[in-house]
Amino acid sequence: MEFLQRIAEERIQKAQEEGAFDNLPGKGKPLAFDDDASVPEDLLLTYKLLKNSNCLQPELEMRNQIFSLHQLLHAAIDADTRRNLRRELNLLILNFNLLQKHAVRLDLPQF
């Protein structure tokens, strides 16, 4: 895998040096990530309201919590702390997976 990544990086670097990316449309402008194709129709308005009020969608908020707990679990030294974090993480992953009945399912590993 590292071999392919290194080749890709070398080709990207060479293309940058040759100026292949200089005249791309939208250069210097932020990317637009407003693709709502994966959002169920009944949740589209709700997500738009959340976005306009600068709030995260519940799924994204849970993903952030899962990531944070996962990082804490790997950093924990005490066995009791690790056990408690593992329980909390498993419960959060279970709740996350239960919320995914309408959206794209993300199977996160249980710890």
C-alpha positions in Angstrom: 0.0 0.0 0.0 2.8 2.4 0.8 4.3 1.7 -2.6 1.1 2.8 -4.4 0.8 5.9 -2.1 4.3 6.9 -2.9 3.8 6.6 -6.6 0.6 8.6 -6.4 2.3 11.3 -4.4 5.2 11.5 -6.9 2.8 11.9 -9.8 0.8 14.6 -8.0 4.0 16.4 -7.2 5.2 16.2 -10.8 1.8 17.5 -12.1 2.0 20.4 -9.7 5.4 21.3 -10.9 4.3 21.1 -14.5 1.3 23.4 -13.7 -1.4 20.9 -14.4 -3.5 22.2 -11.6 -3.1 25.9 -12.3 -6.1 26.5 -14.5 -8.8 24.3 -12.8 -12.3 25.8 -12.5 -12.9 27.1 -9.0 -9.3 27.5 -8.1 -8.9 29.5 -4.9 -12.6 29.1 -4.0 -13.9 26.9 -1.2 -15.3 23.5 -2.1 -19.1 23.2 -2.1 -20.3 20.2 -0.1 -24.0 20.7 -0.5 -24.8 17.3 -2.0 -28.0 16.2 -0.4 -28.4 13.1 -2.5 -27.8 10.7 0.4 -30.2 12.5 2.8 -33.7 10.9 3.0 -36.4 13.2 1.7 -38.2 13.3 5.0 -35.1 14.6 6.8 -33.9 17.1 4.1 -35.7 20.1 5.6 -34.5 19.2 9.1 -30.9 19.0 8.0 -31.2 22.2 6.1 -32.4 24.0 9.3 -29.6 22.5 11.3 -27.1 23.6 8.8 -28.4 27.1 8.6 -28.2 27.4 12.4 -24.6 26.1 12.4 -25.5 22.9 14.2 -24.3 19.4 13.5 -26.6 16.7 12.4 -27.2 14.1 15.1 -25.3 11.4 13.2 -22.2 13.7 12.9 -22.4 14.7 16.5 -22.4 11.0 17.5 -19.6 10.2 15.1 -17.5 12.9 16.8 -18.3 11.5 20.3 -17.4 8.0 19.1 -14.1 9.3 17.7 -13.3 11.1 21.0 -14.2 8.1 23.1 -12.1 5.9 20.9 -9.1 8.2 21.3 -9.6 8.3 25.1 -9.8 4.5 25.2 -6.5 4.1 23.5 -4.9 6.6 25.8 -6.3 5.2 29.0 -3.9 3.3 31.2 -6.1 2.2 34.2 -8.1 -1.0 33.6 -11.2 0.3 35.3 -11.2 3.4 33.1 -10.7 1.4 30.0 -13.6 -0.9 30.9 -15.9 2.1 31.6 -14.9 3.8 28.3 -15.4 0.6 26.4 -18.9 0.2 27.8 -19.7 3.8 27.0 -18.3 3.5 23.5 -20.2 0.3 22.8 -23.4 1.9 23.9 -22.8 4.9 21.7 -22.0 2.8 18.7 -25.1 0.7 19.3 -27.3 3.9 19.4 -25.6 5.3 16.3 -26.3 2.1 14.4 -29.9 2.1 15.5 -30.3 5.7 14.2 -29.1 4.6 10.8 -32.3 2.8 9.8 -33.1 5.6 7.3 -29.7 6.7 6.2 -26.6 5.0 4.9 -25.5 2.3 7.5 -22.1 2.7 9.0 -21.0 -0.5 10.8 -18.5 0.6 13.4 -16.6 -2.1 15.2 -17.6 -3.0 18.7 -14.8 -2.8 21.4 
